């Protein structure tokens, strides 16, 4: 088993959220092996049993409470009413509850009982580079992503089969089955459009026209992808008073393998432009995953002016920018590729600037440090 960086609280009740097949159940089962009562709401018999009578959970747990220390409810969003029973049990017993799910949307948007501070939240994503670096290759992350069953599959054919099933069964069908969207056809068209524009600034009106949907419907669909942890918004940095910045976010999908399958890209990808986009998404998502996993109080942004000058990634902590990063697939960087950072430095001369790329060794071009992506991850992220 591959060790995960995320540390689960042993003596607290907690929610563990993450995309489907990111390894939540495997991690919980490896950490909590003794004195635990398990409920798996993906199993039809258990799902319908508790859906019909949520109070059964309380009765069963009270019967077992002397022989257990934890209760694990997998896919809690499928029966949100169980959380009322969980609150009672948290308040009246010394048991700790573990509640995992691939979607917090049904809980948050359905006004489910989120236990009012009685349970903390943790997030688990597909493998991070740091977790599998001894076994991984960058091109695997760019082509197939890092969902555990995909990463561990032996052949490329098996990996593609798993990714196809993930997209067709989960993203297109199960999201509708959970009652999150009403029309699977319109959502499916939107998903194709969102995936084709990954890493780009979102133009809601243009996407709505292409999908033949209302703008508000498209905005709701983006919210669904964010709430189910399938997508991530990168908001523009707005603090500059000298230049008007775009008010639209960029949008990234959580996994390159999923991105490529939706877009029907050949997994023997060789186009430098596409590899550059996938590399950017890989770096952005590795950064986001580490921040969410380690609970760092860091915000991520991009920077763009009306004139088109742009920086891919800004890190902000306590209201202060700590670094500006351009992400390039290139092995050699020239001054002509630094126009965005140079423009940024005019407004923020005290913020360190970097290029994250495929260079072998770090070097400087003026005030910009050019560094290898592994150096970026180990010195700027995994710290």
RACORQUI-V834908 format. One record per backbone hydrogen bond with DSSP energy under -1.0 kcal/mol. NH is the residue of the N-H (numbers start at 0). CO is the residue of the C=O. If there is no record, write none. Layout:
<<NH CO> <NH CO>>
This chain:
<<13 96> <14 119> <15 98> <16 121> <17 100> <21 18> <26 22> <27 23> <28 24> <29 25> <30 26> <31 27> <36 69> <38 71> <40 73> <42 39> <46 42> <47 43> <48 44> <49 45> <50 46> <51 47> <52 48> <55 52> <56 53> <58 54> <59 55> <60 56> <61 57> <62 58> <63 59> <64 60> <66 63> <68 34> <69 34> <70 95> <71 36> <72 97> <73 38> <75 99> <77 74> <78 75> <81 78> <82 79> <83 80> <85 81> <86 82> <87 83> <88 84> <89 85> <90 86> <91 87> <92 88> <95 68> <97 70> <98 13> <99 72> <100 15> <103 226> <107 103> <108 104> <111 106> <117 114> <119 12> <121 14> <123 16> <126 145> <130 127> <131 127> <132 128> <134 131> <135 131> <140 136> <141 137> <142 138> <143 139> <144 139> <150 146> <151 147> <158 154> <159 155> <160 156> <161 157> <162 158> <163 159> <164 160> <165 161> <166 162> <167 163> <168 164> <169 165> <170 165> <171 166> <173 168> <174 169> <176 172> <177 173> <178 175> <179 174> <186 182> <187 183> <188 184> <189 185> <190 186> <191 187> <192 188> <193 189> <194 190> <195 191> <196 192> <197 194> <198 250> <199 196> <201 248> <206 202> <207 203> <208 204> <209 205> <210 206> <212 207> <217 213> <218 214> <219 215> <220 216> <221 217> <222 218> <223 219> <224 220> <225 221> <226 222> <227 223> <228 225> <229 224> <230 224> <231 251> <233 249> <236 301> <249 233> <250 199> <251 231> <253 229> <258 254> <259 255> <260 256> <261 257> <262 258> <264 259> <274 270> <275 271> <276 272> <277 273> <278 274> <279 275> <280 276> <281 277> <282 278> <283 279> <284 280> <285 281> <286 282> <287 283> <288 284> <289 285> <290 286> <291 287> <292 288> <293 289> <295 290> <297 295> <298 315> <300 313> <301 234> <302 310> <304 308> <307 304> <310 302> <312 324> <313 300> <314 322> <315 298> <316 319> <319 316> <321 314> <323 351> <324 312> <325 353> <327 355> <336 333> <337 334> <341 337> <342 338> <343 339> <344 340> <347 343> <350 347> <353 323> <354 368> <355 325> <356 370> <357 329> <362 369> <364 367> <367 364> <368 352> <369 362> <370 354> <372 356> <375 371> <376 372> <377 373> <378 374> <379 375> <381 376> <382 380>>
